[in-house]
Amino acid sequence: MARHLIGSTLWSLAIPDTVGALEQVSKMGFEAVHFTFMGDEDLEPKNLERIRQTLKRTGLKVPGGMIGFAGEDYSSIAAIRRTGGFVDAAAFTERLERCRRWGGAMASLGIRHVTTHAGFLPEVGAAGHGPVCERLARAADALHAAGLTVGLETGQEPAGVLLAILDDLGRDFLSVNFDPANFILYGSDAPVAAAGTLGPRVSMMHAKDAAPSSRPCETWGEEVPLGTGKVDFAAVLANLEAGGFRGAIIIEREAGDNRLGDIAAGKKFLENLPANR
């Protein structure tokens, strides 16, 4: 594997205090963190300063922040199809405001890149494509106005659909946060092939693993610890690097009852991957 910055997502630790979670990421020996605010109270000036000082003290690099939205329902694929990202017009005003507030606060911490799930993006020419992509463009422009570049999470649509939408939007500050396991969890694409399709547009990667559902696209696959599922990480990385990827690899673990243990084991797994070149 080529040398990549390795980190953990902050939310994967399931520690509700943002400062406490940052300290734990550092304690585990990570170089980097995919940051998020654990709640709106983090945006209060005194709490932002605590976060700023913690980042300075720990020396953690922040290759990206994450903006999620209240009301997103991951209880089933059908539920997140309705409620994720910018698909629901009724939720857009509130979500655009969160992009502005959280994006501005992250920029004030020195963060220069953020990621988000845009929701299930209809392919070019499909019903709903125009309005959904118009909302996505408005949110991305608001984040860019705060001084941020934007990475869209993968997996809810096939890689080719996402690439076509990125081309259609024509914004050079938009890129891809590549999550190979999501393609398996949603049943939307094959991770290795998707890495070849999206490689030149990938700015960051989530390291997450999964086993497929018996009914892909209808019911969830199962998220499993790194190295125990169906993601061929060496092949995924080879395709991403062939496309020019040199960004951070960030462990994400959103299931299981041993988060810290799984994340620590995942760190060793990534560090021991064979070189691709």
N, C-alpha and C positions, 0 to 999 in steps of 0.2 A: 504494500500500500504506500502510495506517495505520502509525504508528511502533511497531515492535516491537523488543525486545531481540534481537540476533542473536548466536548463539554456535556453538560446535562441540561435538560429543560428544568426550569425552576418549579413548575407545577407538578412534575412527576414525583417529587419528594413527598407530596401530600402534607406539607407543613404550612399551616395557614398564615404564619407571620412572614412577611417578605424578607425582613432582615435575618430572621432565624434560618430561613431556607437558603439565603445566600451564604451564610456562614457554614451551613452544612455542605453545600456544594464545594466550597473551598476546602473544608476539612477532609472531603473525600479525595482530594488531590487533583481535581479538575482544573484545567487552564481557563475554561470558558463556561458561560451560562447563557442559555436562551431565556431571556428575562420576560417577566410579565408582572403586572400589579395584581396582588391577591385581592384587592378591593379598592373602591373609590377613595377610601380614607387614606390610601397611600399617596394620593395627589395633594394632600394638605402640606403646606410648606415645611412644617417641622418633620413630617414623615419622609418627604422627598429628600430632605437634608440627611436624615438617618440612612436612607438608602444610598445616597451619594457617598457618604463617608464610609459605608460598609464596602462598597465597590472599590473605593480607593484603598482601604485598609487590606482587603483580601487580594487585590491585584487581579481580580477576575476580569477577563475580557468579555465583551458583550457583542458578539457578531450579529445579534438580532434581538428585537423585542417581539412579543406576541400580543395581538389584540383579539380577544374573544368577545362574545356578546351574550348578554343575558337573554334567556328565552330559547337558546339553541337546545334542542331535545335529541339526545343521542340514544334514547331508549330502543330505537329500531332504525333501520335504514329508511323506512317510509317516513318516520317522524323527522329525521334530520333532513331528508329531502324537502320537507315542507318548511322547516324552520331555520335552516343553516344559512349563514352569510347574508347575502344581499338578494335572496330569492323572494322573500316576503316583502312586498311593497309597504305594507302597514307598519313594519318594524324599521323601515329604512331611516326615518328622521332621527330616531333615537340612536341607531347604530352609526350613522354619519357623525352625530355629535360625539359619540364615544371615540371615534377615530380622531376627531379634532382634539378632544381633551387629552386622551391618553397619548396620542401621537406627540402633541406639544410637550407633555410632561416627560415622555421618554427622550425627546430631543434635548430637553433641558438637562438630562443626565449624561448627555454626550453620546447617546445611542443614535446611530445613523441609518439603521435598517430595521424594518419591522415586517412581520409575517402575519397572515390571516387566512382563514378559510373563507373563500368567496361564496361557498355554497355550490350546489349542483348547477354547473353552467351549461345551459342548452347550446348545442352545436350551432354553428353559423347556419342560418336559414330555418332553424326549428322554431316552433311556437315559443314565445317568451324570450327569445334570444336578445332582441333589441333592448327591451326595458331592463332586464337583469344586467346586461353589460353596460348600459348607461349608468345604472346605480353603482356598479363596480368602478367604473371610470371616475365618477364623482368622488367616491370614497378614496380611491388611489390618489386623485389630484389633491384632495384635502391633506392627506398624509405627506405628499410631496411638497406641498406648500409649507409644511412645518420643517422641511429640510431632511426628509426621510426618503429612502428608496423602499420598495415594497416587494415582498416575495409571496406568491400565492401557493398555498399548500396543495399537494397533489392527492389524487386517489378517488375523488368523488365522480370524476369523469375520465374517460380514456385520455392517454397522453396526447394523442393527435388532436383531440378536441381542444384541450387546453392550449396547445401550441398555436392552433389556428386562431383562437381568441386573442392570445397575446399579440400575434401578428396583426389581427384586425384592429386592436386597440392602439397599436403604434406608439406606445410610451416606452422610451428606452430605460426608464427607472423601474419598470416592472420586470420581475424575474420569477424564478420557481424555487420554492422550498421543497425539495424532493423527499417524499416519505414512501419508501418502497413497500412497507407493510400495508399502507392504506389501499394500495391497488388490490391486495389479497383480501383485506377485511371487507372492502366494498364489492369485490369481484369484478372490478372495472377494467383491469389490464394486467399484463405480465410485467413484473418489476424490471427484469433485465432489458426487455425490449423497450419499455417506457424510458429507461435511463438512456438508451441510444437515441430515442426521439427527442428528449428534452435536454440532454446533456449540455449543449451550448447555452442554454438559458438558466441553468441551475446556479444559484448563489450560495445555497446552504443545503445540508442534508440532515434529515432525522434518521437516526439509527433505531429502528423498531422492527420487530419480527412478528410473524403471524402464520397461522394455519388456515386453510380455506374453509369456507362454509360448504355444506352439501347442497346448498341452494344459493349459488353466487348471485349477487345483485338483489336478492330477496331477504336473506337473513345474514347477520354478521358472521364473519370468520372469527377466529379466536386469536387475540393478542397473546403472545408467549415471550418468554425471555430471549434475549439476543442469542442467536446461534442454535436455537432449538426448533425453529419454524422452517418455512419454505423459501425465505429470502436468501438468495445466493449473493452474499454481500461482496465477495471478491469480484464476481462478474458484474454486479451493479456498479461498483466503484471503477472497474476497468472501463465501462461504457461512459460513465460520467467524466472520468479523467480524459478519455479520448476526445470528449467534447470541450475540454478546457477547464473542467471543474477543479478548483484548488481551495475551495471554501471550507468552513468548519463542518465537522460531523458531530451532531448533537444527539445524545441518547434521550429517547422518550419512552417512558413506561407508564401506561395509564390503566393497568389492570394488575391483579395479583395482590397478595397480602404481605409481600416482602419487598416493598419498593426499593428500599435502600440496598438490600442485598442483591437484588436483580440489577440495579444500576451499577453497583460496584463490579459485579461479574461481567456486565456488559462492557465496562471500561477495559477490563483485561482482554475480553474477546476482541475488541477493536484494536487494541495495542498489539495483539498477536496475529492479526491478519497478515497473510503473506504479501510480499510486494507485488504490485501489478506490473512493474516495469523492470 
